[in-house]
Amino acid sequence: MAEAMNTEHDWLTTPVTADILRGHLDLETTARGLLPHRLPARARRQIPEDQLAMAEAQPSGVRLAFRTRATNIELDTLPTKRVYRGFPAPADGVYDLLVDGRLVSQTTVTGGNTRTITDMITQSSELIEGPVGTARFTDLPAHDKDVEIWLPHTEITELIALRADAPIEPATDSGRRVWLHHGSSISHGSNAAHPTAIWPALAAAQGGVELVNMGFGGSALLDPFTSRAMRDTPADLISLKIGINVVNSDVMRLRAFSPAVHGFLDTIREGHPTTPLLVVSPILCPVQEDTPGPLMPDFDGGTLRFKATGDPAERAAGRLTLNIIRDELARIVEQRSTDDPNLHYLDGRDLYGEQDYAEFPLPDEVHPDPAAHRRIGENFGRLVFGDGGPFAAASNTHIH
């Protein structure tokens, strides 16, 4: 629960440092505190547009992890909230607090910066600065416990100060395997209700692994700097969810796509030659199954939906659709797996297919709702971490 600051506690301030953070690839020291990033500085210098710059700084899967007896905890942050011009401001991002792996409290932080997207096509924006706010958690269990605070998955969050009414120590190494995942806005958590309810977090909890989420809204585009970042990140398990952004942004034809996939995999294998590596094709998305991009927003009816604007007749000339990408990914993995037995393929429609779409339609025709995130996470946990799956393990100790 959240409440106004209670001054009767004897507050102890703990510096926010790398040893109490998980799920990030880099930390930027700012004038006020620390800003977690999900791409390293070298990669960020190569980002070509604002969409990815914003997405990688949104801390999807990033959490503080520590041990304490504290019953009251406060985290000062400076959020940057994203608003689309002409649309109502979204709800404030949710902070999830877990005790010994169980969600026990949630709160939000008001105020902060506001970045208004003035053009949905170019993602051009305007920034208005605002004040620091505080996430407050009260009445927590008084015993020694492992605490995680998951940051809002679509709200850039600068970490300023951490206070509690008892000492805080870094969490000990859990011994769990580290799962490094890359994907699109669906992996980033678009439309999920809170940060531990994005499908990769649900799957990670089901599989008993530590998540490093490189799901970037609009930006799973086989960028070489992303594969180099994955190459250089310690991991015991790696997955790539490829395809939807390549189609809906219409950035390449089949001739360029296939070598780009090979190059992405080659680069990852330079740093992880035998790590289990799973390639996942797109989930069902009816508007893009057989119609090329680009995808465009459609405001008819007063709600945002997306529609594919390409010509299906141009598939013969190499224009990409989801079905073409699924066939090509399956072919590439089959070809490479003769020399790479730890490379695997999963059809994304096994995570969310026609029956799932009938039960949990995509509200804007592209992004799953909270119930569909749960379904995708459950299916991934069963098919990938379950018995016989590519990430199944007799032992859950990590090896890197």
LINFENQUI-V770698 format. One record per pair of residues at least 4 apart in sequence whose ideal C-beta (glycine too) atoms are under 7 Angstrom apart, sorted by sequence separation. I is the first residue (numbers start at 1). J is the second residue. D is the distance in Angstrom with one decimal. If there is no record, write none. Layout:
BEGIN
i/j/d
I/J/D
I/J/D
END
This chain:
BEGIN
i/j/d
16/20/6.8
30/34/6.8
39/43/4.2
41/45/6.6
50/54/6.0
51/55/6.3
52/56/5.9
53/57/6.8
54/58/6.6
98/102/6.0
119/123/6.9
141/145/6.0
164/168/5.5
183/187/2.8
184/188/6.9
186/190/6.3
193/197/5.1
197/201/6.9
199/203/6.1
200/204/6.1
201/205/6.5
202/206/6.5
203/207/6.0
216/220/6.2
224/228/6.3
225/229/6.4
226/230/6.5
227/231/6.2
228/232/6.4
229/233/6.3
243/247/6.4
244/248/6.0
245/249/5.6
252/256/4.0
253/257/6.9
254/258/6.5
256/260/5.9
257/261/6.5
258/262/6.7
259/263/6.1
260/264/6.3
261/265/6.4
262/266/6.0
263/267/6.4
264/268/6.7
265/269/6.1
266/270/6.9
268/272/5.8
269/273/5.5
285/289/6.7
287/291/6.6
310/314/6.6
315/319/5.4
320/324/5.4
322/326/6.3
323/327/6.6
324/328/6.3
325/329/6.1
326/330/6.3
327/331/6.4
328/332/6.3
329/333/6.2
330/334/6.2
331/335/6.3
332/336/6.2
333/337/5.7
336/340/5.1
337/341/6.5
346/350/6.2
348/352/7.0
349/353/3.9
352/356/4.5
353/357/7.0
354/358/6.5
355/359/6.5
356/360/5.9
357/361/6.0
362/366/5.9
363/367/7.0
368/372/3.3
370/374/6.8
371/375/6.6
372/376/6.3
373/377/6.2
374/378/6.2
375/379/6.3
376/380/6.2
377/381/6.2
378/382/6.4
379/383/5.8
380/384/5.2
381/385/5.1
382/386/4.6
385/389/5.7
388/392/6.2
29/34/6.3
30/35/5.3
39/44/5.4
47/52/5.0
98/103/5.4
99/104/4.8
119/124/4.7
152/157/6.2
185/190/4.2
192/197/4.8
196/201/4.8
197/202/6.6
204/209/5.2
246/251/6.2
252/257/5.2
272/277/7.0
288/293/6.9
299/304/6.2
314/319/4.0
320/325/5.8
357/362/7.0
362/367/6.2
368/373/5.3
381/386/6.7
384/389/4.5
387/392/5.8
28/34/7.0
47/53/5.0
83/89/5.0
98/104/6.8
117/123/6.1
118/124/5.3
151/157/4.7
162/168/6.9
181/187/6.3
192/198/4.4
195/201/6.7
246/252/6.3
315/321/6.2
337/343/4.7
362/368/6.2
363/369/5.4
383/389/5.6
384/390/6.0
385/391/5.0
386/392/6.3
27/34/5.1
28/35/4.4
37/44/6.7
96/103/5.7
97/104/6.1
118/125/6.1
204/211/3.9
288/295/6.9
297/304/6.0
298/305/4.8
336/343/5.6
384/391/4.9
385/392/6.3
97/105/4.2
117/125/5.0
118/126/6.1
230/238/6.7
252/260/6.8
298/306/6.4
360/368/6.9
368/376/6.4
18/27/5.8
27/36/6.0
28/37/6.0
116/125/6.0
189/198/3.3
268/277/6.7
297/306/6.1
298/307/4.7
310/319/5.9
315/324/6.5
360/369/6.1
96/106/5.7
115/125/5.1
116/126/5.0
201/211/6.1
296/306/6.9
333/343/5.9
26/37/4.2
95/106/6.5
200/211/5.7
246/257/6.4
295/306/5.0
296/307/6.0
360/371/4.8
24/36/4.1
25/37/6.2
94/106/5.4
95/107/5.3
115/127/5.1
214/226/6.9
333/345/3.9
360/372/4.0
24/37/6.4
25/38/5.5
26/39/7.0
95/108/6.8
187/200/5.7
200/213/5.2
295/308/5.7
296/309/5.2
24/38/6.3
25/39/6.0
26/40/4.6
79/93/6.4
94/108/6.0
113/127/6.1
114/128/4.8
21/36/6.5
25/40/5.3
26/41/5.9
93/108/6.6
113/128/6.7
200/215/6.5
293/308/5.9
294/309/5.8
330/345/5.6
360/375/6.2
92/108/3.9
113/129/5.3
114/130/6.4
214/230/6.8
292/308/6.7
294/310/6.9
329/345/6.5
352/368/6.7
356/372/6.6
16/33/6.4
39/56/4.4
92/109/6.5
113/130/5.2
291/308/4.0
293/310/5.4
16/34/5.5
38/56/4.7
92/110/6.1
112/130/4.9
292/310/2.9
37/56/6.0
111/130/5.0
181/200/5.3
242/261/6.8
287/306/6.6
291/310/5.8
292/311/6.9
356/375/5.5
37/57/5.9
111/131/4.6
222/242/7.0
287/307/5.9
288/308/5.1
292/312/7.0
352/372/6.3
112/133/6.0
212/233/6.6
220/241/6.7
287/308/4.9
291/312/5.4
326/347/6.3
35/57/6.7
111/133/4.5
220/242/6.4
290/312/5.7
292/314/6.2
36/59/5.0
110/133/5.4
212/235/6.9
292/315/6.8
352/375/6.4
109/133/3.8
221/245/5.4
222/246/6.9
352/376/5.2
109/134/6.6
146/171/5.7
179/204/5.9
220/245/4.5
221/246/6.2
351/376/4.8
36/62/4.8
109/135/5.2
187/213/6.7
189/215/7.0
219/245/6.4
188/215/3.9
190/217/6.2
218/245/6.0
292/319/4.0
107/135/5.1
132/160/5.6
187/215/2.8
188/216/6.0
209/237/6.6
221/249/6.8
292/320/6.1
351/379/4.6
107/136/6.0
188/217/4.6
292/321/5.6
350/379/6.6
351/380/5.8
79/109/5.4
107/137/6.4
179/209/4.3
181/211/6.9
221/251/5.9
238/268/6.5
291/321/6.3
81/112/5.9
83/114/5.8
85/116/5.5
178/209/6.9
179/210/6.7
184/215/6.6
290/321/5.2
77/109/5.5
80/112/6.2
81/113/7.0
85/117/6.5
105/137/4.8
176/208/5.8
177/209/4.8
178/210/4.8
179/211/5.6
180/212/4.8
181/213/5.7
182/214/4.2
183/215/4.3
185/217/3.6
289/321/6.4
79/112/3.6
80/113/4.2
81/114/5.3
82/115/5.4
83/116/4.9
84/117/4.9
85/118/5.1
176/209/5.4
179/212/7.0
181/214/6.4
182/215/6.8
184/217/7.0
185/218/5.9
288/321/6.3
289/322/5.1
290/323/5.8
350/383/6.1
78/112/5.7
79/113/7.0
83/117/7.0
176/210/5.1
178/212/6.3
180/214/6.8
181/215/6.6
238/272/6.1
288/322/5.0
289/323/5.6
78/113/6.8
80/115/5.6
82/117/6.5
153/188/6.8
154/189/6.5
84/120/6.5
104/140/7.0
153/189/4.2
174/210/6.5
184/220/4.2
231/267/5.2
183/220/5.4
227/264/4.5
231/268/5.4
235/272/6.4
238/275/5.6
242/279/6.5
285/322/6.1
346/383/6.6
23/61/4.3
24/62/5.0
182/220/6.5
222/260/4.3
230/268/5.2
237/275/6.8
243/281/5.6
244/282/4.6
346/384/6.9
23/62/4.2
153/192/6.7
222/261/6.6
224/263/7.0
228/267/5.9
231/270/5.3
232/271/5.8
236/275/6.7
237/276/5.3
238/277/4.9
239/278/4.2
240/279/5.3
241/280/4.4
242/281/7.0
243/282/4.1
23/63/5.7
95/135/4.6
97/137/5.0
227/267/3.9
231/271/3.6
235/275/6.3
240/280/6.7
248/288/6.2
282/322/4.8
21/62/6.9
22/63/5.4
99/140/6.6
227/268/5.6
231/272/7.0
239/280/6.0
244/285/6.4
247/288/5.2
99/141/6.1
153/195/4.4
222/264/5.0
250/292/6.5
21/64/6.0
22/65/4.9
152/195/6.1
224/267/6.8
250/293/3.8
282/325/6.6
20/64/5.3
151/195/6.4
182/226/6.6
249/293/6.2
250/294/4.2
281/325/6.3
282/326/6.9
20/65/6.2
100/145/5.5
150/195/4.0
153/198/5.6
247/292/6.7
248/293/4.6
249/294/6.2
281/326/4.2
20/66/4.8
32/78/6.3
99/145/5.1
100/146/5.3
150/196/5.3
247/293/5.0
248/294/6.6
344/390/4.0
248/295/3.6
99/147/6.0
182/230/6.3
281/329/4.9
98/147/7.0
97/147/6.6
98/148/4.3
180/230/6.1
279/329/5.7
97/149/5.3
180/233/5.7
78/132/5.0
79/133/6.8
95/149/6.0
96/150/4.2
187/241/5.5
279/333/5.2
77/132/6.9
95/150/6.9
180/235/3.7
76/132/5.6
77/133/6.4
95/151/6.5
178/234/6.3
95/152/6.4
178/235/5.0
184/241/6.6
76/134/5.2
77/135/6.4
94/152/5.8
178/236/5.1
179/237/4.4
180/238/4.9
181/239/4.9
182/240/5.2
183/241/3.4
306/364/5.7
75/134/6.9
93/152/2.5
177/236/3.9
182/241/6.9
305/364/5.1
306/365/5.1
74/134/5.4
75/135/4.5
177/237/5.8
184/244/5.0
250/310/6.6
304/364/5.5
305/365/5.1
306/366/4.9
74/135/7.0
93/154/6.5
184/245/4.8
74/136/5.2
93/155/3.4
9/72/5.4
255/318/5.7
257/320/6.2
73/137/4.7
254/318/4.2
253/318/3.6
277/342/6.1
283/348/4.2
284/349/5.1
6/72/6.9
72/138/5.1
253/319/6.4
254/320/6.1
276/342/5.1
277/343/5.2
278/344/4.7
279/345/5.2
280/346/4.8
281/347/5.5
282/348/4.7
283/349/6.5
73/140/6.9
253/320/6.7
275/342/6.6
277/344/7.0
281/348/4.6
71/139/6.4
261/329/6.8
274/342/5.5
276/344/7.0
278/346/6.0
280/348/5.5
283/351/5.5
284/352/5.7
71/140/4.7
283/352/3.9
284/353/5.1
70/140/6.6
254/324/6.6
258/328/6.0
262/332/6.7
284/354/6.3
71/142/5.3
257/328/6.7
261/332/5.5
265/336/6.8
286/357/7.0
51/123/4.5
82/154/6.9
50/123/4.8
69/142/6.2
247/320/5.2
284/357/5.4
49/123/6.7
69/143/6.6
75/149/6.2
81/155/5.9
246/320/6.2
247/321/6.2
254/328/6.9
258/332/6.7
50/125/6.4
69/144/5.5
80/155/6.8
247/322/5.9
79/155/5.0
80/156/3.8
67/144/6.6
68/145/6.9
79/156/6.8
285/362/6.9
67/145/7.0
79/157/5.5
244/322/7.0
247/325/6.5
287/365/4.9
67/146/5.6
68/147/5.9
243/322/6.2
246/325/6.7
77/157/5.2
78/158/4.0
66/147/5.7
77/158/6.2
285/366/6.0
77/159/5.9
78/160/6.2
243/325/4.1
65/148/5.0
77/160/6.0
64/148/6.7
76/160/3.9
63/148/4.8
64/149/4.4
76/161/4.2
63/149/5.9
243/329/7.0
63/150/4.3
75/162/5.5
242/329/6.4
63/151/6.5
106/194/6.4
62/151/5.1
74/163/4.5
73/164/4.7
59/151/4.2
72/164/6.7
60/153/3.9
72/165/4.7
103/196/6.0
283/376/6.8
59/153/6.9
70/164/3.7
71/165/6.3
58/153/6.6
70/165/5.2
58/154/5.2
68/164/5.9
70/166/4.0
58/155/6.4
69/166/4.4
186/283/6.8
58/156/5.5
59/157/5.4
68/166/5.5
70/168/6.9
96/194/5.5
98/196/7.0
57/156/4.7
68/167/6.6
96/195/5.2
68/168/4.7
94/194/4.0
96/196/4.7
94/195/6.5
66/168/4.8
67/169/4.9
66/169/6.2
1/105/6.2
66/170/5.9
67/171/5.6
2/107/3.7
66/171/5.5
65/171/4.2
278/384/6.5
241/348/7.0
278/390/5.3
276/390/5.4
276/391/5.9
35/158/4.9
33/158/5.4
34/159/4.7
32/158/6.3
33/159/5.0
33/160/4.1
30/158/5.8
32/160/5.4
60/188/5.0
5/134/6.8
60/189/5.2
5/136/6.7
3/136/6.1
55/188/6.4
2/136/5.0
3/138/5.5
1/138/5.9
1/139/6.6
60/198/6.4
61/200/6.7
61/201/6.4
16/159/4.5
16/162/5.3
13/161/6.0
14/162/4.8
13/162/6.9
13/163/5.2
14/164/6.9
20/170/5.1
61/211/5.0
12/163/6.7
19/170/4.3
61/212/6.7
11/163/4.5
12/164/5.9
61/213/3.2
60/213/5.0
11/165/6.4
12/166/7.0
14/168/4.3
237/391/5.0
10/165/6.2
12/167/6.1
60/215/6.0
9/165/4.3
56/216/5.8
55/216/4.2
55/217/4.4
236/398/4.8
55/218/6.6
236/399/5.6
52/216/5.8
55/219/5.4
236/400/5.5
235/400/6.5
234/400/4.5
51/218/4.8
52/219/4.0
51/219/6.0
202/373/6.9
206/377/6.8
191/363/6.8
202/374/6.3
197/370/6.1
199/373/4.5
203/377/4.5
207/381/5.7
198/373/6.1
202/377/2.9
206/381/3.2
38/214/5.8
191/367/4.7
197/373/6.0
120/297/5.4
190/367/4.3
191/368/6.2
193/370/4.5
199/376/4.1
203/380/4.1
191/369/5.4
192/370/5.9
199/377/4.0
203/381/4.8
207/385/3.3
46/225/4.6
191/370/6.8
206/385/6.2
186/367/6.4
192/373/4.8
199/380/6.7
43/225/3.9
185/367/6.3
186/368/6.2
203/385/7.0
43/226/6.8
207/391/6.4
43/228/6.9
43/229/5.0
22/210/6.6
23/211/6.2
208/396/5.4
23/212/5.5
40/229/5.6
23/213/6.4
39/229/5.5
25/229/6.2
25/233/6.1
177/393/6.9
177/396/6.3
176/396/6.0
178/398/5.9
177/398/4.4
175/397/5.3
176/398/6.3
178/400/6.6
175/398/6.4
END
